[in-house]
Amino acid sequence: MAFRMEVKRLLEQRLRQLERALRGKEERIVQLETENALLHLKLAKCRGSVKDSREETIHLCRLLEEVRNIQKNTDCQLSQLLAGVKDKVTHSQWEKTPTEDALKILAQLESVLLDIIGNEDRKGVNQCETGDFL
């Protein structure tokens, strides 16, 4: 009889230990599920940020391309304008031999235009088609 009581006491003690362990495991499962839900929310937020960033990058790339096209056209037009001014100064609209003042004005204009467009060998200037922009 004492043996049975001892076994019963040991079984009850083991049952309480297992119940405490089970409650601990259940609490840990709830903590992990909560953490998982928070991580899913954070992931969704990050994906939204990435999508927004991607769309903004695409928009900025399009704007950059437009700016480059405008710059290329401007460079071409300024180069052609400079060539046209040189041609007009050195030919029919002035005396057969340009005056010293005309040559000074032409040099100043050339300097200003080159400052605006930079180096004439820049990409785009040599690639532009000739056209009448004057």
C-alpha positions in Angstrom: 0.0 0.0 0.0 2.8 2.4 0.8 4.3 1.5 -2.6 1.1 2.4 -4.4 0.9 5.7 -2.6 4.5 6.4 -3.4 3.9 5.6 -7.1 0.7 7.7 -7.1 2.6 10.6 -5.5 5.4 10.3 -8.1 2.9 10.1 -10.9 1.1 13.2 -9.6 4.4 15.0 -9.3 5.4 14.0 -12.9 1.9 15.1 -14.1 2.4 18.6 -12.5 5.9 18.8 -14.1 4.5 17.9 -17.5 1.6 20.3 -17.2 4.0 23.2 -16.3 6.2 22.2 -19.2 3.2 22.1 -21.5 2.0 25.6 -20.3 5.5 26.9 -20.9 5.6 25.5 -24.4 2.1 26.9 -25.1 3.2 30.3 -23.9 6.3 30.1 -26.1 4.2 29.1 -29.1 2.0 32.2 -28.6 5.1 34.4 -28.3 6.5 32.9 -31.5 3.2 33.3 -33.3 3.0 37.0 -32.2 6.6 37.6 -33.3 5.8 35.9 -36.7 2.8 38.1 -37.2 4.9 41.2 -36.5 7.5 40.0 -38.9 4.9 39.5 -41.6 3.7 43.1 -41.1 7.3 44.3 -41.2 7.9 42.3 -44.4 4.7 43.8 -46.0 5.9 47.3 -45.1 9.3 46.6 -46.6 7.8 45.2 -49.8 5.7 48.3 -50.1 8.8 50.5 -49.6 10.7 48.5 -52.3 7.8 48.9 -54.7 7.5 52.6 -54.1 11.3 53.0 -54.5 11.2 50.9 -57.7 8.4 53.1 -59.1 10.3 56.3 -58.1 13.5 55.0 -59.6 11.7 54.2 -62.9 10.2 57.7 -62.9 13.5 59.4 -62.2 15.2 57.3 -64.9 12.6 58.5 -67.4 13.1 62.1 -66.3 16.9 61.7 -66.6 16.5 60.4 -70.1 14.3 63.3 -71.0 16.9 65.7 -69.6 19.7 64.0 -71.5 17.7 64.2 -74.8 17.0 67.9 -74.2 20.7 68.5 -73.4 21.7 66.6 -76.5 19.3 68.6 -78.7 20.5 71.9 -77.0 24.2 70.9 -77.7 23.4 70.2 -81.3 21.5 73.4 -81.8 24.2 75.5 -80.1 26.9 73.8 -82.2 24.9 74.5 -85.4 24.2 78.1 -84.2 27.9 78.7 -83.7 28.7 77.3 -87.1 26.0 79.4 -88.7 27.2 82.5 -86.9 30.8 81.8 -88.0 29.6 81.3 -91.6 27.6 84.5 -91.6 30.3 86.6 -90.1 33.0 85.4 -92.5 30.8 85.5 -95.6 28.0 87.4 -97.3 26.4 89.6 -94.7 29.7 91.4 -93.7 32.4 92.8 -95.8 34.4 90.3 -97.8 37.1 90.7 -95.1 35.5 90.7 -91.6 36.3 93.7 -89.5 38.4 93.4 -86.4 35.3 94.2 -84.3 33.3 91.5 -86.0 36.1 88.9 -85.3 36.2 90.0 -81.7 32.4 89.6 -81.4 32.7 86.2 -83.1 35.4 85.1 -80.7 33.4 86.2 -77.7 30.3 84.4 -78.9 32.3 81.3 -79.6 33.7 81.4 -76.1 30.3 81.8 -74.5 28.7 79.1 -76.6 31.6 76.7 -75.8 31.2 77.4 -72.1 27.5 76.6 -72.4 27.9 73.4 -74.3 31.2 72.4 -72.8 33.5 70.4 -75.0 32.3 70.0 -78.6 33.6 66.4 -78.5 31.1 65.5 -75.7 28.8 62.6 -76.4 25.9 63.7 -78.4 27.4 66.8 -80.1 29.1 64.8 -82.9 26.1 62.4 -83.2 23.5 65.1 -83.9 22.0 65.4 -87.4 22.5 68.6 -89.2 19.4 70.7 -89.6 18.4 74.3 -89.9 17.9 75.6 -86.4 18.7 79.3 -87.2 
